[in-house]
């Protein structure tokens, strides 16, 4: 299994404004999580939603939008194309 880090920009009312995934692929989940932690370290307001299993980043604690990051399993490196779907 390989892992990717996905992100989405979410506005009030759970409206997804934009989404994508980082181009990096990881051989294990711990490496993907470390990649997320590297990005969180630069953010002014961060958190983790255990129920939805994603990290969030906000500019302020009362910001109207947030970026969500999560790890998704994908096909193995040799089998994955750019259009491959993430495995939930």
Buried (B, 14 or more C-beta within 10 A) or exposed (E): EBBBBBBBBBEEEEEEEEEEBBEEBBEEBEBBBEBBEEBBEEBEEBBEEEEEEBBBBBEEEEBEBBBBBBBBEBBEEEEBEEEEEBEE
